[in-house]
């Protein structure tokens, strides 16, 4: 009897985790091997295997069987590795992929996997109807297929446990039919009906596509994962046994067919086995038993995959009802009804040779992603990945490559469509931002990439690849949002941005720090700002900022530029200057943003850079202006390089030398040389930049003692009344002028 499947509890909407089934249920033989081998030895073997041999010959059949089984075997290895590393619950292949590569990838494959299972029902019932029509000419084949499909679904709904027990009777019938075939006799050439020349010849890969669903029966056992007593042990053992037995039988049957039946009979008579077997009707028993049991297995498996998809929140919210179960066995009755509808549509519009290649593409895509899951897990060697059945990553990679190659060889256009469909579902699920209660391998992938990158970053910096990795001392971002906006515009998702704040309240607990980080992360995410967040507790904001700059970062990847606001409290000017000097001594560039009041950033149309050349502050200001100019917020803005010349001759010399230099930097900046005409610089600055939206000015390097505080106070007085101004101080020992913008 099937175990009781408990409903999934939602720990955090919209995705729920799956509770463990009670420790009862099916074993290896009844739960995995039997449904798998009954599906493997199914409709393709009885009704199309003779046609395969007739189309490609004995050697070609051996190649097809070996290639198809090799893909299945490699996938079985990957399944065994994943199944022995985690608790495999309801959902089969979908469950394993989603818990390994993430819910987006699992859902992207789970949806076509469900469709493949639903179409499989039609494949088997159409095969049953075809065999009945061949044995009893005159019956309506389509009607037989429709009635059989409904009957199988009703049986699955009424008594799933009875359906499982019926497997053993059906297996006995299949064994009887194989024995009758082995002890049969040859068909005389003159008894062959039809002629081989009258049958359409097709290519090797077309034959392969028709045959491949015959070896996909391993999904029948995997999809019953939620009904197994010990899935971690039963799935690998039962799957390997089914693949081995199926391969042995599929390598024996071509020999019997090739040497006992003329080519014409193989090509033209789907029931050629009945003419070879010592008791012909035993083949019909095998056909009918295999097709009905396979259809029954798909009727049991497909709705459970759909149920798992709905319970994990993969399906749209209006379809959440598909996750409901009924009765003690948690039977997915609603899902079974939907599956029945899809199967009936396929029976009405399809035929065996049309559906089989479609199923091949679906199953190959699923197999490919299963192999990819095992490959990534094995390659990363994450501490959490500890399967009792270990598989080298190269075997899983070979399985993935084999699936992909065969898909393209069967039908390149269909492969592209299938991949595009899966990718489309993936993007749709990713945009929904599903939350899960389990981890997946993607974090491990990024950890591996990050580790490799950090180790490579130990090499010396170079100007060409310099980027401003900003640490923004914003405090609560909602209080200084323009500061965060400016930082986001400078980095525009090409370098690393960190928004930070210092908590100065007494006895700040670690829980409060984590809560503050989460709140800031959510605030930034709502406003589409991609940023890391760092919160630190300290007695005062200056000490906290210094601690943060000293400790924040990993290896060579540390913030190289500090962005902070202009202090409003005159009494804190001295401590503020000490903090700037601390940053400079730690080789950090400093940008101080002085708010322009109500004007803010104005229309974001003009940026004035008061420039003294490419060395030091000038080079850094130029690249900052370029980054702002190329950002979305400031797109279309004009960057003006402002220089003051004492005489006309000096102005001409400046233009001659600087304009070419600006062309070489390719920043799009325009040079504006201003004649002093005996005016002081402060007057020129005010008159020239009063209509700008942003002004960039360089700062002097901090010296010893507290002199920088006095210098900064004078700088603030000189720029009083200007639009928003950035005071820039370059500290890094890097040639900004050599950057290739």
C-alpha positions in Angstrom: 0.0 0.0 0.0 1.3 3.5 -0.8 2.5 5.5 2.2 0.6 8.4 3.6 1.9 11.6 1.9 1.5 14.5 4.2 0.7 17.9 2.9 3.5 20.4 2.6 3.7 23.1 5.2 4.5 26.6 3.9 7.2 28.1 6.1 7.5 31.3 4.1 5.1 32.0 1.2 5.0 31.4 -1.6 7.3 28.4 -1.4 6.7 25.5 1.0 9.0 22.8 2.2 8.0 19.2 2.0 7.5 17.2 5.2 9.0 13.7 5.5 6.7 10.9 4.6 6.0 8.3 7.4 8.5 5.4 7.5 6.4 3.0 5.5 5.9 2.4 1.8 7.4 0.7 -1.2 10.7 -1.0 -1.3 13.3 -1.2 -4.1 11.8 -4.0 -6.1 8.2 -2.8 -6.0 8.7 0.9 -5.9 11.6 1.5 -8.3 12.7 -1.6 -10.3 9.2 -2.9 -11.2 7.7 0.4 -12.5 11.0 1.2 -14.3 11.4 -2.1 -16.1 7.7 -2.3 -17.0 8.0 1.1 -18.6 11.3 0.2 -20.3 9.9 -3.0 -21.7 6.8 -1.3 -23.1 5.1 -0.1 -26.2 8.2 0.8 -28.2 9.7 -2.7 -27.7 6.6 -4.5 -28.8 5.3 -2.3 -31.6 8.3 -0.5 -33.0 11.4 -2.5 -32.2 11.0 -4.6 -35.3 10.7 -1.4 -37.4 13.9 -0.1 -35.8 15.8 -3.3 -36.8 14.4 -3.2 -40.3 15.3 0.5 -40.7 19.0 0.4 -39.5 19.9 -3.2 -39.4 21.4 -5.3 -36.6 24.5 -3.3 -36.1 22.7 0.0 -36.3 20.2 -1.2 -33.7 23.1 -2.2 -31.4 24.5 1.3 -31.7 21.1 2.9 -31.0 20.4 0.7 -28.0 23.9 1.2 -26.6 23.9 5.0 -27.2 20.5 5.4 -25.7 21.3 3.2 -22.7 24.6 4.9 -22.2 22.8 8.3 -21.8 20.3 6.6 -19.4 23.1 4.9 -17.5 25.1 8.1 -17.0 22.0 9.9 -15.9 21.3 7.0 -13.5 24.8 7.6 -12.0 23.9 11.3 -11.5 20.6 10.4 -10.0 22.3 8.0 -7.6 24.8 10.7 -6.5 22.0 13.3 -5.9 19.6 10.8 -4.3 22.2 9.5 -1.8 23.1 13.0 -0.7 19.7 14.4 0.2 16.3 13.3 1.3 14.3 12.7 -1.9 10.7 13.4 -1.4 7.6 13.7 -3.6 8.4 15.2 -7.0 11.1 12.9 -8.3 13.5 14.5 -10.8 11.9 17.9 -10.2 12.6 17.6 -6.5 16.2 16.7 -6.9 16.9 19.4 -9.5 15.2 22.2 -7.5 17.0 21.3 -4.3 20.4 21.2 -6.2 20.3 23.9 -8.8 17.6 26.1 -7.3 13.8 26.4 -7.6 14.0 28.4 -10.9 16.0 25.7 -12.6 13.9 22.9 -11.0 10.7 24.6 -12.1 12.0 25.3 -15.6 12.7 21.6 -16.0 9.8 20.4 -13.9 7.1 21.9 -16.1 8.3 20.1 -19.3 8.9 17.0 -17.2 5.3 17.0 -16.2 4.2 17.5 -19.8 6.4 14.6 -20.8 4.8 12.4 -18.2 1.3 13.5 -19.3 2.1 12.8 -22.9 3.6 9.4 -22.0 0.1 8.3 -20.9 -1.1 9.0 -24.5 1.9 7.2 -25.9 1.1 4.1 -24.0 -2.7 4.1 -24.5 -2.3 4.8 -28.2 0.1 1.8 -28.4 -2.5 -0.3 -26.6 -5.2 0.8 -29.0 -3.0 0.2 -32.0 -2.3 -3.4 -30.9 -6.0 -4.0 -30.3 -6.9 -2.7 -33.7 -4.2 -4.8 -35.4 -5.5 -7.9 -33.6 -9.2 -7.1 -34.1 -9.6 -5.2 -37.4 -12.6 -3.0 -37.6 -12.6 -1.6 -34.1 -12.3 2.2 -33.7 -8.6 2.7 -32.7 -9.1 6.3 -31.4 -12.2 5.3 -29.4 -10.2 2.5 -27.8 -7.4 4.9 -26.9 -9.8 7.4 -25.3 -11.7 4.8 -23.3 -8.5 3.2 -22.1 -7.0 6.5 -21.0 -10.1 7.3 -18.9 -10.1 3.8 -17.4 -6.4 4.0 -16.4 -7.0 7.4 -14.8 -10.0 6.2 -12.9 -8.1 3.1 -11.6 -5.3 5.4 -10.3 -7.9 7.6 -8.6 -9.9 4.7 -7.1 -7.1 2.5 -5.8 -3.5 3.5 -6.3 -2.4 0.6 -4.1 -4.3 -1.9 -6.3 -2.6 -0.4 -9.3 0.9 -0.9 -7.7 0.1 -4.6 -6.9 -1.1 -5.2 -10.4 2.5 -4.6 -11.6 3.6 -8.0 -10.5 0.9 -9.8 -12.6 1.8 -7.7 -15.6 5.5 -8.4 -15.1 4.8 -12.1 -15.2 2.9 -11.6 -18.5 5.9 -9.8 -20.0 8.3 -12.5 -18.9 6.0 -15.1 -20.5 5.9 -13.2 -23.8 9.7 -12.9 -23.8 10.1 -16.6 -23.2 7.6 -17.4 -26.0 9.7 -15.1 -28.3 13.0 -16.8 -27.4 11.6 -20.3 -28.0 9.8 -19.2 -31.2 10.7 -19.9 -34.8 11.6 -18.0 -38.0 9.1 -16.5 -40.4 9.5 -18.0 -43.9 10.5 -15.3 -46.5 7.4 -16.1 -48.6 5.2 -15.5 -45.6 6.3 -11.9 -45.2 3.5 -9.5 -46.0 4.3 -6.3 -47.9 7.7 -5.3 -49.3 10.6 -3.4 -47.7 10.7 -1.1 -50.7 7.2 0.1 -50.0 8.0 1.4 -46.6 9.4 4.9 -46.2 13.1 5.0 -45.2 14.1 7.4 -42.5 17.5 8.6 -41.1 19.4 7.1 -38.2 18.6 9.9 -35.8 14.9 9.8 -36.6 14.9 6.1 -35.7 16.9 6.9 -32.5 14.2 9.5 -31.6 11.4 7.0 -32.0 13.3 4.4 -29.9 14.7 6.6 -27.1 11.5 6.7 -25.0 11.9 3.0 -24.6 14.9 3.6 -22.2 13.4 6.5 -20.3 11.5 4.2 -17.9 13.9 5.1 -15.0 11.7 8.2 -14.5 8.8 5.9 -13.5 10.7 4.8 -10.4 12.3 8.2 -9.6 8.9 10.0 -9.8 7.5 7.7 -7.1 10.2 9.0 -4.7 7.6 10.3 -2.2 6.1 6.8 -1.9 9.3 4.9 -1.2 10.3 3.6 2.2 14.0 4.4 1.7 14.4 6.5 -1.4 18.1 7.1 -0.8 18.8 3.4 -1.1 16.0 2.2 -3.4 16.4 4.8 -6.2 20.0 4.0 -7.1 19.7 0.2 -6.6 16.4 -0.1 -8.5 17.4 2.2 -11.3 20.7 0.5 -12.0 19.0 -2.9 -12.0 16.3 -1.8 -14.4 18.9 -0.2 -16.8 21.0 -3.4 -16.8 18.1 -5.8 -17.3 16.6 -3.5 -20.0 19.9 -3.3 -21.9 20.4 -7.0 -21.8 16.9 -7.6 -23.2 17.3 -4.9 -25.9 20.6 -6.4 -27.0 19.1 -9.9 -27.3 15.8 -9.0 -29.1 17.5 -7.6 -32.2 19.3 -10.8 -32.8 16.1 -12.8 -32.6 14.2 -10.3 -34.9 17.0 -10.0 -37.4 17.6 -13.7 -37.9 14.0 -14.8 -37.6 12.0 -12.3 -39.6 12.5 -10.9 -43.2 13.1 -7.2 -43.5 9.8 -6.7 -45.2 8.0 -8.1 -42.2 10.0 -6.1 -39.7 9.2 -2.8 -41.6 5.5 -3.4 -42.3 4.1 -5.5 -39.5 4.1 -3.8 -36.0 3.0 -7.2 -34.5 5.8 -9.2 -36.2 6.7 -10.7 -32.8 3.4 -12.6 -32.7 4.5 -14.4 -35.8 7.8 -15.4 -34.3 6.7 -16.4 -30.8 5.9 -20.0 -30.0 2.6 -18.7 -28.6 1.6 -15.6 -30.5 -1.1 -14.4 -28.2 1.5 -14.2 -25.4 3.0 -11.2 -27.2 -0.5 -9.5 -27.1 -0.6 -10.2 -23.3 2.8 -8.6 -23.0 1.9 -5.6 -25.2 -1.4 -5.0 -23.3 0.2 -5.5 -19.9 3.2 -3.3 -20.6 1.2 -0.5 -22.2 -1.4 -0.4 -19.5 1.1 -0.6 -16.7 3.3 2.1 -18.2 0.2 4.3 -18.7 -0.8 3.6 -15.1 2.7 4.5 -13.9 2.6 7.8 -15.8 -0.9 8.6 -14.4 0.5 8.0 -10.9 3.7 9.9 -11.5 2.7 13.0 -13.5 0.1 14.4 -11.1 2.6 14.0 -8.2 5.2 16.1 -10.1 2.4 18.7 -10.7 1.5 18.5 -7.0 5.1 19.2 -6.0 5.3 22.1 -8.4 2.2 23.7 -7.0 3.2 23.1 -3.4 6.6 24.8 -4.0 4.8 27.8 -5.5 6.3 27.3 -9.0 2.9 27.4 -10.7 1.0 30.7 -10.7 -0.9 31.5 -7.6 -4.3 30.8 -9.1 -3.1 27.2 -9.8 -2.1 26.6 -6.2 -5.1 24.3 -5.7 -3.3 21.7 -7.9 -1.1 21.0 -4.8 -4.0 19.6 -2.8 -4.2 15.9 -1.9 -7.1 13.8 -1.0 -7.6 10.9 1.4 -5.0 9.0 3.5 -2.8 8.5 0.4 -2.8 12.3 -0.3 -3.9 11.4 -3.9 -3.6 14.5 -6.2 -7.2 14.1 -7.6 -7.4 17.5 -9.2 -4.0 17.1 -10.8 -5.0 13.7 -12.1 -8.0 15.3 -13.7 -5.9 17.9 -15.4 -3.4 15.3 -16.5 -6.3 13.2 -17.9 -7.4 16.1 -20.0 -4.0 16.6 -21.5 -3.6 12.9 -22.2 -7.0 12.7 -23.9 -6.1 15.7 -26.1 -2.9 14.0 -27.1 -4.7 10.7 -27.9 -7.3 12.5 -30.0 -4.8 14.5 -32.1 -1.6 12.4 -32.0 -0.2 9.1 -33.0 2.7 6.9 -31.8 5.3 8.1 -34.2 4.4 11.7 -33.6 4.5 11.6 -29.8 7.6 9.5 -29.4 10.1 12.1 -30.7 8.5 14.9 -28.7 8.9 12.8 -25.6 12.5 12.2 -26.5 13.2 15.9 -26.4 11.5 16.4 -23.1 13.3 13.5 -21.4 16.6 14.4 -22.9 16.3 17.9 -21.6 15.4 16.5 -18.1 18.3 14.0 -18.2 20.7 16.8 -19.3 19.8 19.0 -16.3 20.0 16.1 -13.9 23.5 15.4 -15.2 24.4 19.1 -14.9 23.2 19.1 -11.3 25.5 16.2 -10.4 28.3 17.7 -12.4 28.2 21.1 -10.6 27.8 19.5 -7.1 30.7 17.1 -7.7 33.0 19.8 -9.2 32.4 22.3 -6.4 33.0 19.7 -3.7 30.9 21.7 -1.2 31.1 20.3 2.3 27.4 19.7 2.3 27.6 17.5 -0.7 28.4 14.1 0.8 26.7 11.3 -1.3 27.2 7.8 -0.3 27.4 6.9 -4.0 30.2 9.0 -5.5 30.4 9.8 -9.2 33.3 11.6 -10.8 32.2 14.9 -12.2 33.5 14.0 -15.7 30.9 11.2 -16.0 28.1 13.6 -15.2 29.6 16.2 -17.7 29.7 13.5 -20.3 26.1 12.6 -19.7 25.1 16.3 -20.0 27.1 16.7 -23.2 25.6 13.5 -24.6 22.0 14.6 -24.0 22.7 18.0 -25.6 24.4 16.5 -28.6 21.7 13.9 -29.2 19.0 16.5 -29.0 20.7 18.6 -31.7 21.3 15.5 -33.9 17.6 14.5 -33.6 16.2 18.0 -34.4 18.3 21.1 -34.1 15.3 23.5 -34.4 13.2 21.5 -31.8 16.3 21.6 -29.5 16.6 25.4 -29.7 12.8 25.7 -29.1 13.0 23.4 -26.1 16.0 25.2 -24.6 14.4 28.6 -25.2 11.2 27.4 -23.5 13.0 26.1 -20.5 15.1 29.3 -20.3 11.9 31.4 -20.6 10.3 29.5 -17.7 13.5 30.0 -15.7 13.4 33.8 -16.3 9.7 34.0 -15.4 10.4 32.2 -12.2 13.4 34.3 -11.4 11.4 37.5 -11.9 8.8 36.2 -9.4 11.7 36.0 -6.8 10.5 32.8 -5.2 11.7 32.3 -1.7 12.7 28.8 -0.5 13.5 27.1 2.8 16.3 25.1 1.3 19.7 26.1 -0.1 21.0 25.2 -3.5 24.3 24.8 -5.4 24.2 28.3 -7.0 25.7 29.8 -3.9 28.5 27.3 -4.1 29.1 28.3 -7.7 29.5 31.9 -6.8 31.7 31.0 -3.9 34.0 29.1 -6.2 34.1 32.0 -8.7 34.7 34.5 -5.9 37.5 32.5 -4.4 39.3 32.2 -7.8 38.8 35.9 -8.5 40.1 37.0 -5.0 43.2 34.8 -5.5 43.9 36.4 -8.9 43.3 39.9 -7.5 46.4 39.5 -5.4 48.3 40.6 -8.5 49.3 44.2 -8.8 46.6 46.7 -9.7 46.6 48.2 -13.2 45.1 51.5 -14.4 43.2 49.9 -17.2 41.0 47.8 -14.9 40.6 50.2 -12.1 37.0 50.7 -10.8 35.7 52.8 -8.0 34.6 50.3 -5.3 32.6 52.7 -3.2 32.0 52.5 0.6 29.2 55.0 1.3 29.0 56.3 4.8 25.3 57.3 4.5 23.9 56.4 7.9 20.2 55.5 7.4 19.9 55.7 3.6 16.5 57.3 3.7 18.0 60.3 5.5 20.8 60.7 2.9 19.2 59.2 -0.2 20.9 61.6 -2.7 24.3 60.2 -1.4 23.2 56.7 -2.3 21.8 57.8 -5.6 25.1 59.5 -6.5 27.1 56.3 -5.5 24.8 54.1 -7.6 25.2 56.4 -10.6 29.0 56.3 -10.3 29.2 52.5 -10.0 26.1 51.7 -12.2 26.4 48.0 -11.5 29.9 47.7 -12.8 31.8 47.9 -9.6 31.1 47.1 -5.9 28.9 49.5 -3.9 28.6 49.2 -0.1 26.1 51.3 1.9 27.1 51.5 5.5 25.9 53.0 8.8 27.3 53.2 12.3 25.0 52.5 15.3 26.1 54.6 18.2 23.4 53.8 20.8 24.6 52.1 24.0 24.6 48.3 24.2 23.9 47.6 20.5 23.2 43.9 20.3 24.3 41.7 17.3 20.6 41.0 16.7 19.9 44.7 16.2 22.9 45.0 13.8 21.5 42.2 11.7 18.0 43.7 11.8 19.3 47.0 10.6 21.2 45.4 7.8 18.1 43.5 6.6 16.0 46.7 6.7 18.6 48.6 4.7 18.9 45.7 2.2 15.1 45.7 1.7 15.0 49.5 1.4 17.7 49.5 -1.3 16.1 46.5 -3.2 12.8 48.2 -3.4 14.5 51.1 -5.1 16.5 48.8 -7.5 19.9 49.7 -6.0 22.3 46.8 -6.2 24.5 47.2 -3.1 26.1 45.4 -0.2 25.2 46.6 3.3 27.4 46.9 6.3 26.3 48.0 9.8 28.7 48.4 12.6 28.3 49.4 16.3 30.8 52.0 17.7 30.9 54.7 20.5 30.8 57.5 17.9 30.3 57.7 14.1 33.9 58.7 13.4 35.5 55.8 15.3 33.0 53.5 13.6 33.8 54.8 10.2 37.5 54.4 10.8 37.0 50.8 12.1 34.9 50.0 9.1 37.5 51.2 6.6 40.3 49.3 8.5 38.4 46.0 8.6 36.0 45.8 5.8 36.9 43.8 2.7 38.4 40.5 1.8 41.9 40.1 0.5 42.7 42.6 -2.2 39.0 43.3 -2.7 38.4 46.3 -0.4 36.6 49.6 -0.9 39.1 51.9 -2.6 36.9 55.0 -2.5 35.0 56.5 0.5 31.9 58.6 -0.2 30.5 60.6 2.7 28.5 63.7 3.4 29.5 67.2 4.5 29.3 67.7 8.3 26.8 70.2 9.6 28.0 70.5 13.1 30.9 73.0 13.4 32.1 71.5 16.6 32.8 68.2 14.9 35.0 69.7 12.2 38.2 68.8 13.9 37.3 65.1 14.4 35.9 65.0 10.9 39.3 66.2 9.5 41.1 63.5 11.5 38.8 60.9 10.0 39.6 62.1 6.4 43.3 62.0 7.2 42.8 58.4 8.5 41.2 57.4 5.3 43.9 59.0 3.2 46.6 57.3 5.3 44.9 54.0 4.6 45.3 54.7 0.8 41.6 55.3 0.3 40.3 57.9 -2.1 37.8 60.3 -0.5 34.8 62.0 -2.0 32.9 64.5 0.2 29.4 65.4 -1.2 28.3 68.9 -0.1 24.5 69.2 -0.7 23.4 72.1 -2.8 20.3 72.5 -0.7 16.9 72.5 -2.4 18.5 72.4 -5.8 19.9 68.9 -5.2 21.3 67.6 -8.5 19.3 70.0 -10.6 18.4 68.8 -14.0 21.5 66.5 -14.2 22.5 68.1 -17.4 25.9 69.7 -16.6 28.9 68.6 -14.7 31.8 71.1 -14.0 35.2 69.7 -13.3 37.7 72.2 -12.0 40.9 70.6 -13.3 44.6 70.9 -12.7 45.7 68.1 -15.0 45.6 64.3 -15.1 47.8 63.6 -12.1 46.4 63.1 -8.7 42.9 64.6 -8.1 42.4 65.6 -11.7 42.6 62.1 -13.1 40.2 60.8 -10.5 37.7 63.7 -11.1 37.8 63.0 -14.8 36.9 59.3 -14.5 34.2 60.1 -11.9 32.7 62.6 -14.3 32.8 60.1 -17.1 31.1 57.4 -15.0 28.4 59.8 -14.0 27.9 61.0 -17.6 27.5 57.4 -18.8 25.0 56.4 -16.1 21.3 56.2 -16.7 20.5 59.1 -14.3 23.0 61.5 -16.0 22.7 60.3 -19.5 22.9 63.2 -22.0 24.7 65.4 -19.5 27.6 67.6 -20.5 31.0 67.4 -18.8 33.0 70.6 -18.9 36.6 70.7 -17.9 37.1 74.1 -16.4 40.6 75.6 -16.4 41.8 79.2 -15.6 44.5 80.9 -17.7 46.2 84.1 -16.7 46.7 85.3 -20.3 45.5 84.7 -23.9 48.8 83.0 -24.8 48.4 80.6 -21.8 44.8 79.9 -22.8 45.9 79.0 -26.4 48.7 76.7 -25.0 46.2 75.0 -22.7 43.8 74.4 -25.5 46.5 73.0 -27.7 47.8 70.5 -25.2 44.6 69.6 -23.2 42.1 69.1 -26.1 44.2 66.4 -27.6 44.7 64.8 -24.2 40.9 64.8 -23.7 40.3 63.2 -27.1 42.7 60.4 -26.2 40.8 59.7 -23.0 37.5 59.4 -25.0 35.5 60.6 -22.1 33.4 63.1 -24.1 34.4 66.0 -21.9 34.6 69.5 -23.4 37.4 71.9 -22.5 36.4 75.4 -21.3 39.4 77.7 -20.7 38.6 80.9 -18.7 40.7 84.0 -18.7 41.3 85.3 -15.2 41.3 88.9 -16.1 42.7 89.7 -12.6 39.8 88.1 -10.9 40.4 85.9 -7.9 39.7 82.1 -8.3 36.8 82.1 -5.9 34.9 84.7 -8.0 35.6 82.8 -11.3 34.4 79.6 -9.6 31.1 81.2 -8.5 30.4 83.0 -11.8 31.2 80.0 -14.0 29.6 77.1 -12.1 26.5 78.8 -10.6 24.4 77.2 -13.4 26.0 73.7 -13.2 24.2 70.8 -11.7 27.3 69.2 -10.1 30.7 70.7 -9.4 33.9 68.7 -8.8 36.8 70.2 -6.9 40.1 68.7 -5.8 41.3 68.8 -2.2 44.7 69.2 -0.7 46.3 66.2 0.9 46.0 66.1 4.7 49.2 67.0 6.5 50.3 66.3 10.0 48.4 67.7 13.0 44.9 69.2 12.8 45.5 71.6 10.0 43.2 69.8 7.6 40.2 70.7 9.6 41.0 74.4 9.2 41.7 73.9 5.5 38.4 72.1 5.0 36.5 74.8 6.9 38.0 77.5 4.5 37.1 75.3 1.5 33.5 75.2 2.6 33.4 79.0 2.9 34.8 79.4 -0.6 32.1 77.2 -2.1 29.2 78.6 -0.2 26.2 79.1 -2.5 27.4 76.7 -5.2 25.3 73.8 -6.6 26.0 70.3 -5.1 29.8 70.0 -5.0 32.0 67.0 -4.7 35.4 67.5 -3.0 37.7 64.8 -4.4 40.9 63.6 -2.8 42.9 60.9 -4.6 45.0 58.7 -2.3 45.7 55.6 -4.4 49.1 55.2 -6.0 47.7 54.6 -9.4 47.9 56.5 -12.7 44.3 57.6 -13.3 45.4 59.4 -16.4 46.3 56.1 -18.1 42.8 54.7 -17.8 41.1 53.6 -21.0 37.6 55.0 -20.5 
